[in-house]
Amino acid sequence: MSKATHGLSPAVALSKIDPADRTHATFRAAHGMARRMIRAGTRDGIGNGYATFLLAAGRRWGDDAAPVFRAAARCALDRLLVSHAATGTPAELDRQGALARCVRLEKAPAGRGWCWAWTHDALGSPATRLGLRVQRAGILRQDRARRREVAIGLAADRRAMEGSRFGLTLAGLFALQNATAGAQA
């Protein structure tokens, strides 16, 4: 009497992880779905379309694909919500490089040849550039003031430690020297 063979050996793995990377295909499908769901001019608005898309995409692709379909949603939103514009004649905008970066070019109403070059670039409009420069300068001032306060505190600690009989270790001495050199810069 012979035994029937089942053909399954322990060496055969029946459930392997799929080696194919489907990120690109998932992004393309999610971006198409996002463009159809997130639209301007609908009764519910862009924000509701965005939220509805995220829920539907989560049900369709699962939580593991969340970074991919969220990136697709951001791309669809960026296509609709353009917030920075440079103004000028088409020749001026071309010379500044704004025509190459712009998403949409519109004629300004009663602008006598002027156009708006709409872009996602935060430095695309003069007012935004100025505001960003002011903000960065304020952050730099705050950082310098914070470094100054730390240096003053370390100097006071150093003076207090020099007067004591307990000296610094070599690592502590190097850290103190680096902090004072950074404060003077």
Summary of the structure (lengths in Angstrom):
residues: 185
radius of gyration: 30.2
end to end distance: 91.4
largest distance: 99.6
contacts: 423
relative contact order: 0.07
helix: 61%
strand: 8%
